[in-house]
Each structure stands twice: as structure tokens, then as C-alpha cells.
Amino acid sequence: MRVCTVWLGWLELLITKVRSGPNCASIGLAHEALVGVRHSSTLLAAAQARMAGGLFADRFCGPAVLHAADDLLVEHGFGALTIEAIARRAGVAKQTIYRWWPSKVEILLDTLIEDSNKRLPVPTEKPTAESIRGYLRGFARFLTRDPAGKVLLALIAEAQHDPDTAKSFHERYLGPRRGQERDMLARGIDAGEVSPRLGPDATIDALVGPIVYCALTGSSIPRGLVDTLVEDLLRPRPN
């Protein structure tokens, strides 16, 4: 127990140093120390659990890694993006990245989820035809002007020939966002704001499909496209 107490004291000192001056390399060192005494006491197990929960990666290394991956994708494309390049740009050890992210796809998904939630939230207030129209216009801007939109397009393309990417992409991003979009549409129907010609999923596919296609092929999105889609597919309630 005395040995365990010494270890805990050393770890707490290291944690304090990391908090006062973020040093991503220290995270790996602290993690390895915790692994070495994992079974020594319940207190040590609790400390190890805090670290395993991603506290340090999220607070200190996480933003640097996500921003580096985002920037490098925009600059060089998905094919040239590597964990080594992300580590260099973020100023962290490659081993630290692999400790928290198994692949570059998972890093990009974290980037996409965070940026989408901040810059392209699905409307949660009482939906109207105008709020849905605004969401679709925001989606078009997101794909064509926001670096995170490039991440979304890259993952769509990669998912076409990589089953693992497709599975993770659907489970972590497409599925949850589709659920939010479906709820938005259902509430609009219940409120009498829109009367779609198709079922919920078919309607959403028909609304976002042309926008995604234009972005994927590098075509400009016609000015009146969103308005035409909303009018033809949603049939908004007349003012």
C-alpha cells in the first residue's frame, strides 16, 4: 500500500503539471505508469479509470489532433492523410494518437461530429417550412465553404469502397443525424407546416441528395435548388 501511495503521489504531481502546462507527451507516460500498478489498490484503479475516460486526451491533446486532421485533409486530401502527419502537425506522439483513436477515420469522425454539432445543428424548436429551408441552405454552405464539409465529403467517398469506414460512418454520424432530421420532419408534419409527397427517409434523401451530389462532383449549387426542393417535396402550408 505504501508503494501504491508513492505511485499515486507521483501521478498526481504529473497530472498537476499537465493541467498547469499542457504537455501531450506526459499523457502517455502517466498512462503507462498507471498500467504498471493497475491492481495495487482501488484508489489507483479510480485514477486509471479517470485517464481511460479520455480526460487528458479530450482536454489537452484532443483539440490539437482534431484541428490538425481537419487542416491536413483540406490541404492534402484523404489519401495523403496519415497518423504520422497528424501527430507532427498536432505536436503529439504517434503512440498517443493510437491510444485514443484506432484510425484516421475515427479522428475525422470526431472532427465531423464536433463541427456539425456546432455549425450545422438540426433545428429543435417548432419546425416550420422556413426553418427546414434554412437548415438545407446551411447544409449547402457547410459542404461548400466549411472545412468540416470537406471531411463529410471525404468520408462519404471513402465509405463507398471501405466497409469498416461505411459501418463506423453510419453508426456514429449518419444514423444519429438522420434520426434528428427525421424527428424534425415528423414534427413539421404533425404541426401541419409541411405535407411531404414521400415517406420520411425518402423525403430526406431527396432533399439532401442533389446538394451532396453537386458538392461531390465539384459543381456549384444552383441558387434556387433548395427552394425548388422544399416547394416540390415538402409542399409547405400556404402563408
Sequence and secondary structure as in RCSB ss.txt:
>XXXX:A:sequence
MRVCTVWLGWLELLITKVRSGPNCASIGLAHEALVGVRHSSTLLAAAQARMAGGLFADRFCGPAVLHAADDLLVE
HGFGALTIEAIARRAGVAKQTIYRWWPSKVEILLDTLIEDSNKRLPVPTEKPTAESIRGYLRGFARFLTRDPAGK
VLLALIAEAQHDPDTAKSFHERYLGPRRGQERDMLARGIDAGEVSPRLGPDATIDALVGPIVYCALTGSSIPRGL
VDTLVEDLLRPRPN
>XXXX:A:secstr
 HHHHHHHHHHHHHHHHHHHS  HHHHHHHHHHHHHTTTS HHHHHHHHHHHTTHHIIIIIHHHHHHHHHHHHHH
H TTT  HHHHHHHHTS HHHHHHH SSHHHHHHHHHHHHHHHHS    SS  HHHHHHHHHHHHHHHHH HHHH
HHHHHHHHHTT HHHHHHHIIIIIHHHHHHHHHHHHHHHHTTS   SS HHHHHHHHHHHHHHHHHTT    TTH
HHHHIIIII     
